[in-house]
Amino acid sequence: MANRRNFLYLLGAGTTGTLLGTLPAASWAAPTIATVTATEMFKLPPLTYDYNALEPHIDAATMEFHHDKHHAAYVKNLNAAVTKYPELKTKTVEQLLTSLSTLPKDIQTTVRNNGGGHYNHTMYWQIMGPKGGGKPTGEIAAAIQKQFGSFDTFKTQFNEAGTKLFGSGWVWLVNQQGKLKIITTPNQDSPISEGIYPIMGNDVWEHAYYLKYQNRRPDYLAAWWNVINWNEVNNRFAKSLKA
Ligand code: MN3
């Protein structure tokens, strides 16, 4: 339900910050957006479903802020960084993230944070969808069964890792040299920068769940499985086997 309580503002990092009171929606802390003066290399991919398509598990207001403000800011900041270096204009975000140490020193951190933000969120929107959820299908179902014993065990371990991650970051199912593993990364660090292919990942930054779940990150982690697009997870699993 959209009301002023949904715009309670949390000051401080971590899952146990101090609740200070209500502020108007305009104070919602979106990342700073840099000014882009040249042609934009990277574009915000449109959502392929409505903001309210993942209700009741992820609310429309969260989807709108998350996609239109947060993801958009990562794209704008990434464009502002690479526009200074014409030689980078032909690179994909994957190429940038897998060669961070070779980039000009003054943009390495910006590309790591904002390129990571762009890549991670692009995946996030795609592995979710309306009429999602249920048990895994296809090849990934068998691979999860083989590695973790059961889907329920995998889900429990994934949610535990996401709950324990201090501060902002991501929890991932990755393919690391042919083996499925659950890992976490801080901030917007992407596993692909470490040569590890992310099959699926959940965003545990507070902006991903705070409007609906406030401090209850475990409730968000549990609800998220109801919106998983297993077809897309299978597509990514197939890509991970070729990567
Ligand atoms: Mn996010």
py3Dmol code that shows the C-alpha trace and the ligand (Angstrom):
import py3Dmol

protein = """\
ATOM      1  CA  MET A   1       0.000   0.000   0.000  1.00  0.00           C
ATOM      2  CA  ALA A   2       1.462   3.332  -1.033  1.00  0.00           C
ATOM      3  CA  ASN A   3       1.376   5.730   1.887  1.00  0.00           C
ATOM      4  CA  ARG A   4       3.807   7.859   3.828  1.00  0.00           C
ATOM      5  CA  ARG A   5       5.012   4.863   5.822  1.00  0.00           C
ATOM      6  CA  ASN A   6       6.433   3.478   2.607  1.00  0.00           C
ATOM      7  CA  PHE A   7       8.783   6.433   2.453  1.00  0.00           C
ATOM      8  CA  LEU A   8      10.336   5.980   5.858  1.00  0.00           C
ATOM      9  CA  TYR A   9      13.939   6.919   5.390  1.00  0.00           C
ATOM     10  CA  LEU A  10      16.714   4.804   6.821  1.00  0.00           C
ATOM     11  CA  LEU A  11      19.950   6.524   7.712  1.00  0.00           C
ATOM     12  CA  GLY A  12      23.076   4.415   7.813  1.00  0.00           C
ATOM     13  CA  ALA A  13      24.215   1.192   6.179  1.00  0.00           C
ATOM     14  CA  GLY A  14      23.447  -2.350   7.114  1.00  0.00           C
ATOM     15  CA  THR A  15      20.213  -4.073   7.979  1.00  0.00           C
ATOM     16  CA  THR A  16      19.915  -2.613  11.462  1.00  0.00           C
ATOM     17  CA  GLY A  17      20.143   1.125  10.789  1.00  0.00           C
ATOM     18  CA  THR A  18      18.361   3.773  12.796  1.00  0.00           C
ATOM     19  CA  LEU A  19      14.873   4.752  11.788  1.00  0.00           C
ATOM     20  CA  LEU A  20      14.666   8.515  12.044  1.00  0.00           C
ATOM     21  CA  GLY A  21      11.142   9.272  10.904  1.00  0.00           C
ATOM     22  CA  THR A  22       9.305  10.234   7.768  1.00  0.00           C
ATOM     23  CA  LEU A  23      10.542  12.436   4.991  1.00  0.00           C
ATOM     24  CA  PRO A  24       8.723  13.324   1.773  1.00  0.00           C
ATOM     25  CA  ALA A  25       9.194  10.984  -1.173  1.00  0.00           C
ATOM     26  CA  ALA A  26      11.406  13.547  -2.889  1.00  0.00           C
ATOM     27  CA  SER A  27      14.094  12.902  -0.265  1.00  0.00           C
ATOM     28  CA  TRP A  28      14.451   9.291  -1.322  1.00  0.00           C
ATOM     29  CA  ALA A  29      18.166   8.813  -1.659  1.00  0.00           C
ATOM     30  CA  ALA A  30      18.860   7.986  -5.285  1.00  0.00           C
ATOM     31  CA  PRO A  31      22.493   7.898  -6.427  1.00  0.00           C
ATOM     32  CA  THR A  32      23.987  11.136  -7.719  1.00  0.00           C
ATOM     33  CA  ILE A  33      23.484  11.446 -11.450  1.00  0.00           C
ATOM     34  CA  ALA A  34      26.400  12.763 -13.450  1.00  0.00           C
ATOM     35  CA  THR A  35      25.964  14.990 -16.469  1.00  0.00           C
ATOM     36  CA  VAL A  36      26.589  13.288 -19.791  1.00  0.00           C
ATOM     37  CA  THR A  37      27.690  15.600 -22.553  1.00  0.00           C
ATOM     38  CA  ALA A  38      28.641  13.217 -25.351  1.00  0.00           C
ATOM     39  CA  THR A  39      26.780  10.456 -27.167  1.00  0.00           C
ATOM     40  CA  GLU A  40      25.576   7.865 -24.738  1.00  0.00           C
ATOM     41  CA  MET A  41      27.224   4.494 -25.262  1.00  0.00           C
ATOM     42  CA  PHE A  42      25.194   2.580 -22.752  1.00  0.00           C
ATOM     43  CA  LYS A  43      21.426   2.665 -22.549  1.00  0.00           C
ATOM     44  CA  LEU A  44      18.985   1.800 -19.798  1.00  0.00           C
ATOM     45  CA  PRO A  45      17.213  -1.347 -21.037  1.00  0.00           C
ATOM     46  CA  PRO A  46      13.445  -0.950 -20.752  1.00  0.00           C
ATOM     47  CA  LEU A  47      11.621  -3.252 -18.364  1.00  0.00           C
ATOM     48  CA  THR A  48       9.840  -5.911 -20.402  1.00  0.00           C
ATOM     49  CA  TYR A  49       6.925  -6.003 -17.947  1.00  0.00           C
ATOM     50  CA  ASP A  50       4.899  -3.472 -15.970  1.00  0.00           C
ATOM     51  CA  TYR A  51       6.105  -1.982 -12.688  1.00  0.00           C
ATOM     52  CA  ASN A  52       3.277  -3.814 -10.901  1.00  0.00           C
ATOM     53  CA  ALA A  53       3.861  -7.164 -12.649  1.00  0.00           C
ATOM     54  CA  LEU A  54       5.766  -8.630  -9.705  1.00  0.00           C
ATOM     55  CA  GLU A  55       3.163  -7.664  -7.088  1.00  0.00           C
ATOM     56  CA  PRO A  56       2.636  -8.628  -4.347  1.00  0.00           C
ATOM     57  CA  HIS A  57       6.212  -9.891  -3.948  1.00  0.00           C
ATOM     58  CA  ILE A  58       7.932  -6.764  -5.271  1.00  0.00           C
ATOM     59  CA  ASP A  59       5.818  -3.623  -5.243  1.00  0.00           C
ATOM     60  CA  ALA A  60       5.369  -1.237  -8.165  1.00  0.00           C
ATOM     61  CA  ALA A  61       6.909   1.768  -6.390  1.00  0.00           C
ATOM     62  CA  THR A  62      10.107  -0.161  -5.663  1.00  0.00           C
ATOM     63  CA  MET A  63      10.310  -1.328  -9.279  1.00  0.00           C
ATOM     64  CA  GLU A  64       9.826   2.205 -10.601  1.00  0.00           C
ATOM     65  CA  PHE A  65      12.450   3.811  -8.341  1.00  0.00           C
ATOM     66  CA  HIS A  66      14.829   0.909  -8.744  1.00  0.00           C
ATOM     67  CA  HIS A  67      14.723   0.797 -12.544  1.00  0.00           C
ATOM     68  CA  ASP A  68      14.057   4.430 -13.477  1.00  0.00           C
ATOM     69  CA  LYS A  69      16.267   6.099 -10.840  1.00  0.00           C
ATOM     70  CA  HIS A  70      18.882   3.696  -9.506  1.00  0.00           C
ATOM     71  CA  HIS A  71      19.663   1.696 -12.648  1.00  0.00           C
ATOM     72  CA  ALA A  72      19.392   4.846 -14.768  1.00  0.00           C
ATOM     73  CA  ALA A  73      21.988   6.559 -12.563  1.00  0.00           C
ATOM     74  CA  TYR A  74      24.461   3.688 -12.995  1.00  0.00           C
ATOM     75  CA  VAL A  75      24.066   3.976 -16.784  1.00  0.00           C
ATOM     76  CA  LYS A  76      24.541   7.762 -16.775  1.00  0.00           C
ATOM     77  CA  ASN A  77      27.596   7.601 -14.511  1.00  0.00           C
ATOM     78  CA  LEU A  78      29.115   4.824 -16.656  1.00  0.00           C
ATOM     79  CA  ASN A  79      28.577   6.889 -19.809  1.00  0.00           C
ATOM     80  CA  ALA A  80      30.144   9.943 -18.179  1.00  0.00           C
ATOM     81  CA  ALA A  81      33.253   7.918 -17.299  1.00  0.00           C
ATOM     82  CA  VAL A  82      33.865   6.201 -20.629  1.00  0.00           C
ATOM     83  CA  THR A  83      33.048   9.246 -22.748  1.00  0.00           C
ATOM     84  CA  LYS A  84      36.443  10.693 -21.745  1.00  0.00           C
ATOM     85  CA  TYR A  85      38.187   7.805 -23.480  1.00  0.00           C
ATOM     86  CA  PRO A  86      37.163   7.318 -27.149  1.00  0.00           C
ATOM     87  CA  GLU A  87      39.154   4.069 -27.329  1.00  0.00           C
ATOM     88  CA  LEU A  88      36.606   2.519 -24.955  1.00  0.00           C
ATOM     89  CA  LYS A  89      33.629   3.354 -27.150  1.00  0.00           C
ATOM     90  CA  THR A  90      33.547  -0.064 -28.796  1.00  0.00           C
ATOM     91  CA  LYS A  91      33.660  -2.024 -25.534  1.00  0.00           C
ATOM     92  CA  THR A  92      30.698  -3.873 -24.060  1.00  0.00           C
ATOM     93  CA  VAL A  93      29.996  -3.566 -20.353  1.00  0.00           C
ATOM     94  CA  GLU A  94      31.148  -7.186 -19.968  1.00  0.00           C
ATOM     95  CA  GLN A  95      34.461  -6.323 -21.655  1.00  0.00           C
ATOM     96  CA  LEU A  96      34.943  -3.329 -19.361  1.00  0.00           C
ATOM     97  CA  LEU A  97      34.189  -5.344 -16.223  1.00  0.00           C
ATOM     98  CA  THR A  98      36.508  -8.206 -17.160  1.00  0.00           C
ATOM     99  CA  SER A  99      39.417  -5.843 -17.794  1.00  0.00           C
ATOM    100  CA  LEU A 100      39.085  -3.302 -14.976  1.00  0.00           C
ATOM    101  CA  SER A 101      42.797  -3.213 -14.166  1.00  0.00           C
ATOM    102  CA  THR A 102      43.672  -2.248 -17.754  1.00  0.00           C
ATOM    103  CA  LEU A 103      41.343   0.776 -17.803  1.00  0.00           C
ATOM    104  CA  PRO A 104      42.560   4.345 -17.243  1.00  0.00           C
ATOM    105  CA  LYS A 105      43.225   4.685 -13.505  1.00  0.00           C
ATOM    106  CA  ASP A 106      40.900   7.644 -13.000  1.00  0.00           C
ATOM    107  CA  ILE A 107      37.810   5.721 -14.136  1.00  0.00           C
ATOM    108  CA  GLN A 108      38.489   2.222 -12.733  1.00  0.00           C
ATOM    109  CA  THR A 109      36.394   2.701  -9.592  1.00  0.00           C
ATOM    110  CA  THR A 110      33.580   4.449 -11.458  1.00  0.00           C
ATOM    111  CA  VAL A 111      33.400   1.664 -14.039  1.00  0.00           C
ATOM    112  CA  ARG A 112      33.592  -1.021 -11.350  1.00  0.00           C
ATOM    113  CA  ASN A 113      30.689   0.542  -9.422  1.00  0.00           C
ATOM    114  CA  ASN A 114      28.519   1.819 -12.264  1.00  0.00           C
ATOM    115  CA  GLY A 115      29.404  -0.735 -14.938  1.00  0.00           C
ATOM    116  CA  GLY A 116      28.773  -3.383 -12.294  1.00  0.00           C
ATOM    117  CA  GLY A 117      25.500  -1.688 -11.400  1.00  0.00           C
ATOM    118  CA  HIS A 118      24.452  -1.665 -15.065  1.00  0.00           C
ATOM    119  CA  TYR A 119      25.402  -5.295 -15.711  1.00  0.00           C
ATOM    120  CA  ASN A 120      23.962  -6.644 -12.446  1.00  0.00           C
ATOM    121  CA  HIS A 121      20.634  -4.854 -12.780  1.00  0.00           C
ATOM    122  CA  THR A 122      20.223  -5.797 -16.454  1.00  0.00           C
ATOM    123  CA  MET A 123      20.463  -9.429 -15.340  1.00  0.00           C
ATOM    124  CA  TYR A 124      18.174  -8.833 -12.347  1.00  0.00           C
ATOM    125  CA  TRP A 125      15.245  -7.530 -14.451  1.00  0.00           C
ATOM    126  CA  GLN A 126      15.617 -10.422 -16.895  1.00  0.00           C
ATOM    127  CA  ILE A 127      15.717 -13.266 -14.377  1.00  0.00           C
ATOM    128  CA  MET A 128      12.475 -12.018 -12.838  1.00  0.00           C
ATOM    129  CA  GLY A 129       9.076 -11.820 -14.468  1.00  0.00           C
ATOM    130  CA  PRO A 130       5.332 -12.168 -14.120  1.00  0.00           C
ATOM    131  CA  LYS A 131       4.064 -15.731 -13.717  1.00  0.00           C
ATOM    132  CA  GLY A 132       7.473 -16.688 -12.394  1.00  0.00           C
ATOM    133  CA  GLY A 133       8.498 -18.747  -9.422  1.00  0.00           C
ATOM    134  CA  GLY A 134       7.829 -22.367  -8.676  1.00  0.00           C
ATOM    135  CA  LYS A 135      10.449 -25.053  -8.882  1.00  0.00           C
ATOM    136  CA  PRO A 136      13.390 -24.746 -11.270  1.00  0.00           C
ATOM    137  CA  THR A 137      12.970 -26.284 -14.693  1.00  0.00           C
ATOM    138  CA  GLY A 138      15.315 -27.702 -17.307  1.00  0.00           C
ATOM    139  CA  GLU A 139      19.049 -28.184 -16.963  1.00  0.00           C
ATOM    140  CA  ILE A 140      19.453 -25.831 -13.998  1.00  0.00           C
ATOM    141  CA  ALA A 141      17.007 -27.959 -11.973  1.00  0.00           C
ATOM    142  CA  ALA A 142      19.215 -31.021 -12.422  1.00  0.00           C
ATOM    143  CA  ALA A 143      22.414 -29.055 -11.736  1.00  0.00           C
ATOM    144  CA  ILE A 144      20.998 -27.590  -8.502  1.00  0.00           C
ATOM    145  CA  GLN A 145      19.822 -31.045  -7.393  1.00  0.00           C
ATOM    146  CA  LYS A 146      23.265 -32.485  -8.094  1.00  0.00           C
ATOM    147  CA  GLN A 147      25.230 -29.749  -6.325  1.00  0.00           C
ATOM    148  CA  PHE A 148      22.989 -28.931  -3.355  1.00  0.00           C
ATOM    149  CA  GLY A 149      20.944 -32.115  -2.883  1.00  0.00           C
ATOM    150  CA  SER A 150      17.609 -30.351  -3.325  1.00  0.00           C
ATOM    151  CA  PHE A 151      16.099 -27.065  -4.444  1.00  0.00           C
ATOM    152  CA  ASP A 152      14.982 -26.361  -0.858  1.00  0.00           C
ATOM    153  CA  THR A 153      18.534 -26.777   0.464  1.00  0.00           C
ATOM    154  CA  PHE A 154      19.866 -24.474  -2.259  1.00  0.00           C
ATOM    155  CA  LYS A 155      17.212 -21.850  -1.509  1.00  0.00           C
ATOM    156  CA  THR A 156      17.940 -21.992   2.232  1.00  0.00           C
ATOM    157  CA  GLN A 157      21.691 -21.568   1.693  1.00  0.00           C
ATOM    158  CA  PHE A 158      21.161 -18.754  -0.828  1.00  0.00           C
ATOM    159  CA  ASN A 159      18.803 -16.876   1.512  1.00  0.00           C
ATOM    160  CA  GLU A 160      21.182 -17.350   4.460  1.00  0.00           C
ATOM    161  CA  ALA A 161      24.074 -15.921   2.444  1.00  0.00           C
ATOM    162  CA  GLY A 162      21.913 -12.949   1.424  1.00  0.00           C
ATOM    163  CA  THR A 163      20.764 -12.355   4.996  1.00  0.00           C
ATOM    164  CA  LYS A 164      24.296 -12.488   6.436  1.00  0.00           C
ATOM    165  CA  LEU A 165      25.824 -10.126   3.865  1.00  0.00           C
ATOM    166  CA  PHE A 166      26.601  -6.949   5.802  1.00  0.00           C
ATOM    167  CA  GLY A 167      25.629  -3.720   4.104  1.00  0.00           C
ATOM    168  CA  SER A 168      24.867  -3.431   0.405  1.00  0.00           C
ATOM    169  CA  GLY A 169      25.651  -6.084  -2.151  1.00  0.00           C
ATOM    170  CA  TRP A 170      24.474  -9.116  -4.060  1.00  0.00           C
ATOM    171  CA  VAL A 171      24.016 -12.839  -3.459  1.00  0.00           C
ATOM    172  CA  TRP A 172      24.716 -15.042  -6.454  1.00  0.00           C
ATOM    173  CA  LEU A 173      24.492 -18.508  -7.901  1.00  0.00           C
ATOM    174  CA  VAL A 174      27.606 -18.742 -10.043  1.00  0.00           C
ATOM    175  CA  ASN A 175      29.337 -21.240 -12.254  1.00  0.00           C
ATOM    176  CA  GLN A 176      32.931 -21.279 -11.069  1.00  0.00           C
ATOM    177  CA  GLN A 177      35.004 -23.544 -13.300  1.00  0.00           C
ATOM    178  CA  GLY A 178      32.146 -25.953 -13.860  1.00  0.00           C
ATOM    179  CA  LYS A 179      30.931 -26.008 -10.268  1.00  0.00           C
ATOM    180  CA  LEU A 180      27.789 -24.283  -8.977  1.00  0.00           C
ATOM    181  CA  LYS A 181      28.468 -22.108  -5.941  1.00  0.00           C
ATOM    182  CA  ILE A 182      26.684 -19.499  -3.841  1.00  0.00           C
ATOM    183  CA  ILE A 183      28.765 -16.363  -3.327  1.00  0.00           C
ATOM    184  CA  THR A 184      28.193 -12.760  -2.247  1.00  0.00           C
ATOM    185  CA  THR A 185      29.789  -9.545  -3.504  1.00  0.00           C
ATOM    186  CA  PRO A 186      29.827  -6.107  -1.843  1.00  0.00           C
ATOM    187  CA  ASN A 187      28.496  -2.931  -3.473  1.00  0.00           C
ATOM    188  CA  GLN A 188      27.995  -3.411  -7.234  1.00  0.00           C
ATOM    189  CA  ASP A 189      30.967  -5.726  -7.704  1.00  0.00           C
ATOM    190  CA  SER A 190      30.105  -8.286 -10.352  1.00  0.00           C
ATOM    191  CA  PRO A 191      31.381 -11.871 -10.343  1.00  0.00           C
ATOM    192  CA  ILE A 192      32.377 -11.511 -13.994  1.00  0.00           C
ATOM    193  CA  SER A 193      35.199  -9.187 -12.917  1.00  0.00           C
ATOM    194  CA  GLU A 194      36.657 -12.224 -11.119  1.00  0.00           C
ATOM    195  CA  GLY A 195      36.148 -14.468 -14.140  1.00  0.00           C
ATOM    196  CA  ILE A 196      33.136 -16.139 -12.531  1.00  0.00           C
ATOM    197  CA  TYR A 197      29.885 -16.362 -14.497  1.00  0.00           C
ATOM    198  CA  PRO A 198      26.784 -15.223 -12.584  1.00  0.00           C
ATOM    199  CA  ILE A 199      23.839 -17.487 -13.388  1.00  0.00           C
ATOM    200  CA  MET A 200      21.402 -15.607 -11.151  1.00  0.00           C
ATOM    201  CA  GLY A 201      21.673 -13.019  -8.419  1.00  0.00           C
ATOM    202  CA  ASN A 202      19.539 -11.153  -5.931  1.00  0.00           C
ATOM    203  CA  ASP A 203      20.041  -7.490  -5.099  1.00  0.00           C
ATOM    204  CA  VAL A 204      20.133  -7.022  -1.317  1.00  0.00           C
ATOM    205  CA  TRP A 205      20.712  -3.260  -1.352  1.00  0.00           C
ATOM    206  CA  GLU A 206      18.006  -1.685   0.796  1.00  0.00           C
ATOM    207  CA  HIS A 207      16.670   0.175  -2.273  1.00  0.00           C
ATOM    208  CA  ALA A 208      15.576  -3.235  -3.612  1.00  0.00           C
ATOM    209  CA  TYR A 209      13.167  -3.932  -0.757  1.00  0.00           C
ATOM    210  CA  TYR A 210      12.912  -1.142   1.804  1.00  0.00           C
ATOM    211  CA  LEU A 211       9.626   0.439   0.676  1.00  0.00           C
ATOM    212  CA  LYS A 212       7.741  -2.832   1.153  1.00  0.00           C
ATOM    213  CA  TYR A 213       9.819  -4.841   3.603  1.00  0.00           C
ATOM    214  CA  GLN A 214      11.644  -2.111   5.598  1.00  0.00           C
ATOM    215  CA  ASN A 215      14.340  -3.892   7.648  1.00  0.00           C
ATOM    216  CA  ARG A 216      12.992  -7.379   6.919  1.00  0.00           C
ATOM    217  CA  ARG A 217      15.558  -8.476   4.344  1.00  0.00           C
ATOM    218  CA  PRO A 218      14.866 -12.200   4.974  1.00  0.00           C
ATOM    219  CA  ASP A 219      11.203 -11.687   4.014  1.00  0.00           C
ATOM    220  CA  TYR A 220      12.264 -10.081   0.718  1.00  0.00           C
ATOM    221  CA  LEU A 221      14.749 -12.888   0.051  1.00  0.00           C
ATOM    222  CA  ALA A 222      12.029 -15.488   0.688  1.00  0.00           C
ATOM    223  CA  ALA A 223       9.433 -13.713  -1.497  1.00  0.00           C
ATOM    224  CA  TRP A 224      11.862 -13.205  -4.397  1.00  0.00           C
ATOM    225  CA  TRP A 225      11.668 -16.875  -5.422  1.00  0.00           C
ATOM    226  CA  ASN A 226       8.039 -16.284  -6.431  1.00  0.00           C
ATOM    227  CA  VAL A 227       9.093 -14.061  -9.336  1.00  0.00           C
ATOM    228  CA  ILE A 228      12.019 -16.038 -10.768  1.00  0.00           C
ATOM    229  CA  ASN A 229      11.972 -16.551 -14.535  1.00  0.00           C
ATOM    230  CA  TRP A 230      13.511 -20.011 -14.727  1.00  0.00           C
ATOM    231  CA  ASN A 231      13.638 -19.899 -18.540  1.00  0.00           C
ATOM    232  CA  GLU A 232      16.054 -16.981 -18.369  1.00  0.00           C
ATOM    233  CA  VAL A 233      18.038 -18.634 -15.569  1.00  0.00           C
ATOM    234  CA  ASN A 234      18.376 -21.666 -17.864  1.00  0.00           C
ATOM    235  CA  ASN A 235      19.556 -19.390 -20.699  1.00  0.00           C
ATOM    236  CA  ARG A 236      22.235 -17.966 -18.419  1.00  0.00           C
ATOM    237  CA  PHE A 237      23.208 -21.418 -17.171  1.00  0.00           C
ATOM    238  CA  ALA A 238      23.722 -22.525 -20.785  1.00  0.00           C
ATOM    239  CA  LYS A 239      25.876 -19.425 -21.423  1.00  0.00           C
ATOM    240  CA  SER A 240      27.889 -20.147 -18.285  1.00  0.00           C
ATOM    241  CA  LEU A 241      28.790 -23.584 -19.657  1.00  0.00           C
ATOM    242  CA  LYS A 242      30.239 -21.935 -22.792  1.00  0.00           C
ATOM    243  CA  ALA A 243      31.939 -19.066 -20.933  1.00  0.00           C
TER     244      ALA A 243
END
"""
ligand_1 = """\
1
MN3
Mn 19.707 -2.272 -7.045
"""
view = py3Dmol.view(width=600, height=400)
view.addModel(protein, "pdb")
view.setStyle({"model": 0}, {"cartoon": {"style": "trace"}})
view.addModel(ligand_1, "xyz")
view.setStyle({"model": 1}, {"stick": {}})
view.zoomTo()
view.show()
